[in-house]
Amino acid sequence: MEIQNKAMLITYADSLGKNLKDVHQVLKEDIGDAIGGVHLLPFFPSTGDRGFAPADYTRVDAAFGDWKDVEALGEEYYLMFDFMINHISRESVMYQDFKKNHDDSKYKDFFIRWEKFWAKAGENRPTQADVDLIYKRKDKAPTQEITFDDGTTENLWNTFGEEQIDIDVNSAIAKEFIKTTLEDMVKHGANLIRLDAFAYAVKKVDTNDFFVEPEIWDTLNEVREILTPLKAEILPEIHEHYSIPKKINDHGYFTYDFALPMTTLYTLYSGKTNQLAKWLKMSPMKQFTTLDTHDGIGVVDARDILTDDEIDYASEQLYKVGANVKKTYSSASYNNLDIYQINSTYYSALGNDDAAYLLSRVFQVFAPGIPQIYYVGLLAGENDIALLESTKEGRNINRHYYTREEVKSEVKRPVVANLLKLLSWRNESPAFDLAGSITVDTPTDTTIVVTRQDENGQNKAVLTADAANKTFEIVENDQTVMSSDDLTQN
């Protein structure tokens, strides 16, 4: 199935029920036509980071089902899979073979061997200045020692968690692995491949090893050359200043709108619509919009869309307005990997306020691009403090496990029912043509008018909203589709 201009659900295989069959049932019985695509978060055997330390891409984790379950979803929804191009698990065949056979292993060049990497740069490298230059996710050099079966040791590049060992994407053996894995994903129904952490994949001496140009374009182009004949697209994942996703978009790739979440929060906290209007005018059409994902709410992504003072204001308001949102939940004490993200569900970030939440989704629907909505957000879920405390994992505050019974109950709540209605309408409305246009006006400091029109100008959808009062009205071709009054009428 080709990518459709319809809302995409982001979900784990065991978060809406127990497995992939349950996810499929939930979509058919409880969600209906509000969702047209599914981003299945990593469902392969994995040794950490809730699937993001894959050990074997050739299999579905037996706890979730099998390839037939994945392919069955693909018959009704366009699908996105994750490919962790930067790293793979220590339990992978590659790592285990290398550990056993050392330089006699066929995978001896599969990983980035720290000492060999720096030896090519000259003697006495790396210096402390070299290490300081690296764009790191840790407070030390990004290395992990490997002890081979022959008793010798060396260090491998290790950007993220202990289970996630970095791949040398420029080696022949890694290129072969990338090609066969991507081809296999498409064979099993992937229409879109999300390249997780791709900006870290290229390492080069005397750079910060993050989004290294021009080499990063070579890597992306190689992936595109594999996928284009298979009619599959790439979605590079990157949390950074909006100018970097813009570069990627300018090269013809889909990108994420990770600036929208914080910009929308600022708008709803302050009641001022000027910065949201500015961002909507700047945003590309070939993108997937988000308010929430399996990670925290990004802060750095909105830099220079919001001023530093506005980002500080929105961050502080998040802790004041948000329900059970505490700074400690985004700190090292809760194993937080990214200090530039705040852990909370989007509904709780807005104080579990139905009116504010529905308006946030209305803004997302009218933004350029295709909406992605995280499963907790689809059900307007509150922060799961019990799961957070039982695991001491900050991001688990936004990773509630829903039973089938819970889902059936949640979809009856007015805020969820109206959100599903909104998405169903958006999926079928021709006004949201990605080849069409958007115009944005701000009649007053607190109001915004967004008009979406198809390429031929025959269909028009207009949003008129007041961010201070949390009110809105949507009109399509002179007919009212939905308004904030719908919440009070349910």
N, C-alpha and C positions, 0 to 999 in steps of 0.2 A: 504494500500500500504506500502511495506517495504521501509526502508531508502535506497536511491540509491546514488551511487557515482557521483552525479550531483550537480551543483551549486545551492545553496539555496538563495532565495530572502528573505530579512528582510523588512517587511513593516507593517505600521499601516493599519487598515481596511478602513480609510478614507483619505489616502495620495496619492493614484493613482486613482483619481476619488472620488466619494462621499461615496462609500460603498463597501461591499464585492462583489457584482455583478460586479461593475466597475473594481475592482482588477482582477477578473476572465477574464473579457473582455480584459483588457490591456495585460494580460499574453498571451492570445490566439491570439489577433490581432496584437499586437505591439512588443512583446518580443519573442514569438515563443519558439524554443527549446534551447534557452540560459539558461533557468531556469528549474530545475527539481523538486525543493522543495520550500516550502514557510514557513517561520517563521512568523506567524501572531502575531504581538505584541498584548498585551492584548485587547481583544474585548468584555469583559464582562462589565456589569454596574459597574462604578467606580466613586469614589468621589475625585480623584486627581492624580497627577503625570502621566497624559496621559494614564490612564489605570492601572497603577501599584499600585493603592489602590482599589483592587476589593471589591465590596460589595456583589456580588452574582455570583458564578461560574456556576450556573445551567442555566443561560440565556445568550444569545447574546444581547448586547446593541441594542435596536430596531433601533437606528439611523444607524447602520451598516448592519442590515439584521437579519437573524435568523439561526438556526442550519442547515437548508437545504442548505443555501448558503455556510456555512463552509464545510459541507459534500460533496457538489458538487466540491469544490476545491480539496478535498481529493481523489476524484475519478481520478484526473489527475496529482496530485503532492503529494509527501510525505510532511507531515505537522508537524510543531512544535508549541506547545502552551506553554505559560508561566504559571508556578505555583509559586506564591509568598509564599514560604514555611515559611518565617520569619514573615509575617504580613498579616493583613486584615483590611478592612475599618471600621471606626466607625459607618458606616451605615449598617453594616452587621447584620444579625439576631443574631449572637453570641453576639456582643457588645450591641445591643439594649436590648436583653433579660437580659443580665447581669446587665445593667444599671437599668433596671426596677425592677428586682427581687433580685439583690444582692446575698447573700449567699443561697437563695432559687432557684437560676437559675441553670439549667442543665449545663450552660456554666461557672460556677463559677471558674473552673480550666482551662478554655480554654486560658486565658491570663496569662502573668507573672505578678503577683501582687508584686510590688516592695518591700513593707514593709514585706510581708510574706517571700519573697525570702531571704531577708537579716536576718530575725529573726532566720532562721534555722542555720545561721552561728555564732550566738552568740549575746550577748548584744552589744549595741552601734555600730552596723554595719548598713550601710556602713560608713567607715571612708573616709576622703578625699583621702587617698592613694588608697582605693578600687575604688573610682570613677575615679581617675586619671589613674588607670591601664586599664580601659575599653577602647577597640578600638572603638572610638566614631566617629560619623559623625556630632556631634554638639559640641559647646564649653561649654556644661553643662552636667549634668547627663542625661542619655537617658530616661527621664520619662515624663509622662503626667498625670495630675490629672483627675480623673473621679468623677463626682458628681452623686450619685445614687438617684433614685426617693424618697428614704426614707430620703434624706438630708445629709447623711454621705458622706465622701470623702476618697479616697486613691489614690495611684499612680500606674500606669501601665507602663511596660517597653515600650519605644517608640524610636526605633533606628533612624527611618527616618522621613518622613514628619508628620505633625499633623494628617493627616487622616490614617496613617499606624501604627496600633497598633500591637505590637509583640505577636506572638502565643507561647504558651508553648507546644512545639512539643513532650514533654515527657508525657503529660497528656493523659489519656485514651480517653477523649472526642475529643482532637485534633487529635489523631491517627485515630479515626473513621472518622473524617472529611477529613483527608488527603487521606485515602483509598477510600472513596466513591467519592471524587472529581477526583482523578487520574483515577479511573475506568470509570467515566463518560466522562472524556476527551478522553480516548482511544475509547470509544463507538462512539464518534462523529468524529473520524478520526485522532486523534493525534498519530503519529508514534514515536514522540520524545517529551519529556517533559523537558523544560528548568527550572531548579530550580533556581529561581531568589533569590539573596542575601542569599543563603543557608549557607554561612560561618558564618553568624550572628545568625543562628537559635538556636544553643546550647549555653546556658548560664550556667556558673559554677563559684562558689565562688573561689576567689584566682587565677583566670585566666583573660586574657584580653577579654574573651567572643567573640573571633573571631577564627574560625576554631579550636575549642577545641577538642583535641585528648585525648583519643580514642573515645570519645562520638560521634563526628561528623560522624565517620564511622558507628556507630550503626544506626544513622538517615539515612544515605545514603543506607545502606543495607536494612533497612526496606522499603524504597521506591523501591529499586530494586526488593525486594521480591513481591511487589504488581504488578510491571510492567512486570517483566520477563515472567510470564505465559501468559500475554496479548501481548507478542512480541513487546513491546515498550521499547525504550531506554531512558536514562537519560543524560542530558547535564548540569552538575553543572556549575553555573556562578560564577566566582570569578575574581576580579581584584586585583592581588597581584604579588609578586615575582614569577618568572616562576617555582621555585622549588615546590610550592604548587600545581599548576596544574599537575606537573610531578607526584607527589604522587598520585593524583586522577587518572591519566592515568595508573599508575602502578597497580591500583586496578581494572583495566578493564573498566573504564568509558570513554566515549567521553569527551574531554575537548576543551576549546577555545584556539586558539593561539592569545592572546592579546598582545604578544610581537612584532609580525610582523609589526603592523602599525608604531610604532616609529622607529624601526630598518630600515624599508624601507625608511622612511623620511630621516633618517640620511644618508642612502646610496645615495639617490638622491640629497640631499643638498651638501654632501661632495664629491661625486663622487667616494668614496672608497667602495670597495665591501667586505672587509675582515670580517666585523662583520655580514653582511647578510649571507655570506658563513658559518660562524661559527654556526649561529642560524639554518640554513636549515639542517645542518648535525646533530644537536641536536634534532630537532623536531620529535615528534611521528607521525605515520600515522593515528592513531585513534583520529582525532581531526577535528574541523571546523576552518578554517582560516578566519581571518577578516582583513580588513583595516579600515572599518567604521561600526558603529552601531548607534542606537538611542541616545547613550551617547556621551561624548567627546572622544578625542583621548587620550588613556591612556599613562601615563608617567612612573609610578612606575613599570608597567609590564615588561619594558625592562631593569630594573636595573640588573647589572652584566652580561648582554649580551652586552650592551653598558657600557662604563665607565661613571663615574659621569660627567667627562668633556664632553664626547660625548653626554650625555643626555642634559646637559646644552646648548651645541652647537646646537643640533637639536631643542630644545625648543625655543631658541632665533632666530634661522633661520626661524622657523615657523612664528614668528611674523614679521620678515623682508621680507621673500619671499611670505608668504601667502597673499592672496587677502582679504582685510577687516577682518584680524584676529587681534584682539586687546586683550591685557591682561585683560582689564576691563570686557570683555565678559565672562571670566572664573572666575570672582570674586564674592564675596558675593553680590555686588550691582546688579548682574543679577541672584541672587538666585542660585548660583552654589553650589551643594552639595559636590562636590569632588574637592579638590584643586590639586589633582594629575591627572586631566584631562584637556585638552585644547579644547575649543569649536570651531569647524570649520568643514566644509565639507572637505572631503579628496582632492577633486579637487581644492578647494580654498587654502588648505594647501600647494599645489604644485604650487601656483600662477596662477591657471586656465590655466596651460600649458598642452596642449594636449599630447605632446610627453612624458613628464615626467609622466603624469597620466596613459597613456596606458602602459608604462613600469612598473609602480607600480602594475598594475593588472596582467601583465605577470609574475612578480615575485610571486604574490599571487597564480596564477594558477599552477606554478611549485613547490610551497611549498608542503611539505607533508600534507595530509589531504584533506578535502572537502571544497571548497570555499563557504563562505557566503558573499553576497554582499547586502549592504543596498540600499534601493530604490533610495535615492538621489545619491548615488555613481553609481548605474546602469545607471543613466541618466547624469552622470558627472555634477552634480548640483553645482552651486555657492552658497556662503553664502547668506542666506536670511536675510538681515539686517532689512527689513521692518517688518517681523514677529518677529524678535528679539526685536526690539524697541517697538513694539505695545504690547508685552507681558511681557517685561523685564525678560524673561526667557532665560538664556544663551544657553541652549541646543537647543532652537528653531531655532538657526542660521542654524541648520542642519536638520530641520524638515519641509521643504517646502511642501505645499499642492499643488499637481499637478492636474490640470484639465485634462480631457480626451484629449482636444485639445492640451494642452501643451505637453503631452506625445507623441502624434503623430508628433509634431514638433521636439521634442528633439531627438527621435530615428533616425532622418535623419542626425543629425550632424555626421561628419566623426568619431570623437572620440568615440561616442556612438555606431555607426554602427560597428566599428571595435571591440569594447569591446563585443558586442553581438556575433559577429563572433568568437571571441576568446573563449568565454564561450561555445558556441555551439560545437566547435571543442573539447574542453576539456571534455565536457560531454560524447562524443562518443569515445574518444581515449582510446584504451586498455592499452596504456603506463602508464596511471595514476592509475593502479591497486593498491589498498591500501595494497595488500599483496606483492607488488613489491618492487623495490629498488630506491634509489636516490643517485647520486654521484655529488659532487660539487667541482669545481676547480676554482682558481683565477690566470689565466696566468699573469696578471699584477695587479697593485694596483686598477685600475679602471674597470677591466673586470671580468666577471664571466661566467662560463659554468656549466649549470645544466642539468643533464641527468636523465630522469625518464624512468624506464623499468618495464614491467610486470613481474609477478612471474616466468614465463617460459622463459623469455629472448627473446621472439619472436617479441616484439614491443618496439620501443625506440623513445622517443621524446627528442630533445636536444635544449636547449636555450643557445644562445651565445649573451651576452649583454655587453654594455659599459655604465656604470652608469654616467660617466662624460659627454658623448656626447648624452646620452638618445637614443641610438640606440640599435637594437636587431634583431635577426633572429631566427625563430623557424623552426626546421627541424624534420619531423616525417618519420622514415623509409626511409631516403635519399630524401624525397620530401619536398620542402619548403612550409610551411603552412602559415606563416605570417612574415612580417618584418616591421621595423619602416618606410620603404619607402611607405608602404600602406597609411599612414596618408597623405603624401604629394601628393599621386596620386589621392586621393578622391576629 
